Amino acid sequence: MSDPKSLDAFPIAKRWPASNPDVIQLYSFPTPNGVKVSIALEEMGLPYEAHKVTLSDADVKSDAFLSLNPNNKIPAIIDPNGPDGEPIGLFESGAILIYLAEKSGKLFGSNERNRLEVLKWLMFQMGGLGPMLGQLGFFYKFAGKDIEDPRPRERYINEAKRLLAVIDKELEGKDWIAGSYSIADIAIAPWLATIVKFYEATEVTGFYDFKNVVAYVERFEARPAVKKGWTIPPRD
């Protein structure tokens, strides 16, 4: 057991105090990026405690949150039992997924070749799918939809279609993006589901024409850990 005082070095733990300071502390909100970590923790069976950090400036731009993530984005974690038994704080969802997979020994491929396949598709999500679909949401569903110039909206709609086609082709004949279920799927699938759940952009992207993608999201969302992870931490 780690020393309960191990979180004292982290100012964020004063703003969002731990009930059980000996387990992983998750600071998040149920967005596509946020649920990557809650889903992974559920899938891996790692004990954790979730703290709701809203997307408001009062939370993500607070001194307490910035002390853990200077980039003011959820999710972030503190593991009181980090490398060499010392506490560690992490931000960036992809980095957190890799850390948790290595810690648990789960969902990171069965050998080095498969591990690199997982990494490849994880980086695809981090560098391409997430940022591009985020822009789609902004220009199609949220504040950017009121911009009169149609070019930004058209750009991200077309890029979303292109990325959906890439994933649809890759999924031909297999259930999961890197062969077996992995952190790459936990990174990719929530963003695909968001096209339906939050952006209401299925028609403009032709989402349901990508049959492999549709079946993939359905498989993903049927998993008990995924169903639970989408609700952690609760929005209300």
C-alpha positions in Angstrom: 0.0 0.0 0.0 1.3 3.4 -0.8 1.5 6.2 1.7 -1.9 8.1 1.6 0.1 11.3 1.8 1.7 10.6 -1.6 -1.0 12.8 -3.2 0.0 15.8 -1.1 2.6 16.9 -3.7 -0.2 17.4 -6.3 -2.2 20.6 -5.9 -5.0 19.2 -7.9 -5.7 16.7 -5.1 -6.6 19.6 -2.8 -9.2 21.0 -5.3 -10.6 17.5 -6.0 -9.7 15.5 -2.8 -9.4 11.7 -3.0 -11.7 9.4 -1.0 -9.3 6.6 -1.6 -5.8 8.1 -2.2 -4.2 4.6 -2.8 -5.9 4.1 -6.2 -5.5 5.8 -9.6 -7.1 9.3 -9.6 -8.9 10.2 -12.8 -9.8 13.8 -13.6 -12.1 13.8 -16.5 -15.4 14.5 -18.2 -17.4 12.1 -20.4 -16.3 13.5 -23.8 -14.8 11.2 -26.5 -11.3 11.9 -25.1 -12.4 11.6 -21.5 -14.1 8.2 -21.8 -11.1 6.6 -23.4 -9.5 6.5 -20.0 -12.6 5.5 -18.0 -13.3 2.7 -20.5 -9.7 1.5 -20.4 -9.7 1.4 -16.6 -13.0 -0.5 -16.6 -11.7 -3.0 -19.3 -8.4 -3.5 -17.4 -9.9 -3.9 -14.0 -7.6 -1.3 -12.4 -9.0 0.3 -9.3 -9.6 4.0 -9.6 -11.5 7.0 -8.4 -13.1 9.5 -10.8 -13.4 13.3 -10.3 -15.6 15.4 -12.5 -13.6 18.2 -14.1 -16.0 20.1 -16.3 -14.9 21.9 -19.5 -15.6 25.3 -18.0 -12.6 27.7 -17.5 -13.3 27.5 -13.8 -12.2 23.9 -13.8 -9.8 23.2 -16.7 -8.1 26.6 -16.4 -7.9 26.6 -12.6 -4.5 26.7 -11.0 -5.2 23.3 -9.5 -5.9 21.6 -12.8 -3.1 23.4 -14.7 -0.7 22.1 -12.1 -1.3 18.6 -13.5 -2.0 19.4 -17.1 -0.6 22.8 -18.3 -2.5 22.2 -21.6 -5.8 22.6 -19.7 -7.5 19.6 -21.3 -9.1 16.5 -19.8 -8.4 13.7 -19.1 -5.5 13.5 -16.6 -4.5 11.0 -14.0 -2.4 10.5 -10.9 -1.2 7.0 -10.1 0.0 6.9 -6.5 1.7 3.6 -7.3 3.6 4.6 -10.4 7.1 3.6 -11.6 9.3 2.4 -8.8 6.3 2.7 -6.4 6.4 6.5 -6.6 3.4 8.6 -7.6 3.1 10.0 -11.1 0.8 12.4 -12.9 0.0 12.1 -16.6 -2.0 13.9 -19.2 -2.8 13.3 -22.9 -5.2 10.5 -23.4 -2.9 8.5 -25.7 -0.1 8.6 -23.2 -2.4 7.5 -20.4 -3.7 4.6 -22.5 -0.2 3.4 -23.2 0.7 3.7 -19.5 -2.4 1.9 -18.3 -1.9 -0.9 -20.9 1.7 -1.4 -19.8 0.8 -1.3 -16.1 -2.0 -3.8 -16.5 -0.4 -6.0 -19.2 -3.7 -5.8 -21.1 -5.0 -4.5 -24.4 -1.6 -3.8 -25.9 -1.0 -6.7 -28.2 0.4 -10.2 -27.6 3.8 -9.6 -29.1 6.0 -6.8 -30.4 4.7 -6.8 -33.9 1.1 -6.6 -32.7 2.1 -3.9 -30.2 3.4 -1.8 -33.0 0.2 -2.3 -34.9 -1.8 -1.0 -31.9 0.5 2.0 -31.6 0.1 2.8 -35.3 -3.7 3.0 -35.0 -3.5 4.8 -31.7 -1.4 7.5 -33.3 -3.8 7.6 -36.2 -6.5 8.6 -33.8 -4.5 11.0 -31.8 -3.0 12.8 -34.8 -5.8 12.6 -37.3 -9.2 11.2 -36.4 -9.7 13.0 -33.1 -8.6 16.5 -34.2 -10.4 16.3 -37.5 -13.7 15.1 -36.0 -13.4 17.7 -33.3 -13.3 20.4 -36.0 -16.2 18.7 -37.7 -18.2 19.1 -34.5 -17.2 22.7 -34.1 -18.1 23.8 -37.6 -21.1 21.6 -38.2 -22.8 21.3 -34.7 -21.4 24.0 -32.4 -20.3 27.6 -32.6 -18.7 27.4 -36.0 -21.9 26.4 -37.7 -22.9 30.1 -37.8 -19.9 31.1 -39.8 -21.1 32.2 -43.3 -18.0 31.0 -45.2 -18.8 27.4 -46.0 -15.2 26.3 -46.7 -14.2 25.3 -43.1 -17.4 23.2 -42.7 -16.9 21.6 -46.1 -13.3 20.9 -45.4 -14.0 19.0 -42.2 -17.0 17.2 -43.5 -14.9 15.9 -46.4 -12.0 15.0 -44.1 -14.4 13.1 -41.9 -15.6 11.1 -44.9 -12.1 10.3 -45.9 -11.1 9.1 -42.5 -14.3 7.0 -42.3 -13.3 5.4 -45.6 -9.9 4.6 -44.2 -11.3 2.9 -41.2 -14.0 1.1 -43.1 -11.5 -0.4 -45.5 -9.1 -1.5 -42.6 -12.0 -3.2 -40.8 -12.9 -5.4 -43.8 -12.9 -9.0 -42.5 -12.0 -8.2 -38.9 -13.7 -7.1 -35.7 -11.0 -4.8 -34.3 -8.7 -2.3 -35.8 -5.4 -3.9 -34.8 -6.5 -7.5 -34.9 -7.5 -8.2 -31.2 -9.3 -5.7 -29.1 -6.9 -3.1 -27.8 -6.4 0.5 -26.6 -6.4 1.5 -30.3 -10.1 0.6 -30.4 -10.7 2.4 -27.1 -9.2 5.5 -28.7 -10.9 5.3 -32.1 -14.5 4.0 -31.4 -15.7 6.8 -29.0 -14.8 9.4 -31.7 -16.8 7.5 -34.3 -19.7 7.1 -31.9 -19.6 10.9 -31.4 -20.6 11.5 -35.0 -23.9 10.0 -34.0 -24.2 10.8 -30.3 -23.2 14.4 -30.2 -22.6 15.9 -33.6 -25.7 14.5 -35.3 -23.6 14.4 -38.5 -24.5 11.0 -39.9 -26.2 12.3 -43.0 -23.5 14.8 -44.1 -20.7 12.3 -43.5 -22.6 9.4 -45.0 -21.9 7.5 -41.8 -24.3 4.7 -42.3 -22.8 3.9 -45.7 -19.7 2.7 -44.0 -21.0 -0.7 -43.0 -17.8 -1.9 -41.3 -17.6 1.2 -39.2 -21.2 1.0 -38.1 -20.8 -2.7 -37.1 -17.6 -1.8 -35.3 -19.2 0.9 -33.2 -22.1 -1.4 -32.4 -19.6 -4.1 -31.2 -17.7 -1.6 -29.2 -20.7 -0.1 -27.5 -22.1 -3.5 -26.6 -19.2 -4.2 -24.2 -20.2 -3.8 -20.5 -17.0 -1.8 -19.7 -17.8 0.6 -22.6 -21.4 1.2 -21.4 -20.1 2.0 -17.9 -17.2 4.1 -19.1 -19.4 6.4 -21.1 -21.0 7.5 -17.8 -17.8 8.2 -15.8 -17.6 10.6 -14.3 -21.4 11.4 -14.3 -22.3 14.6 -16.2 -24.7 15.6 -13.4 
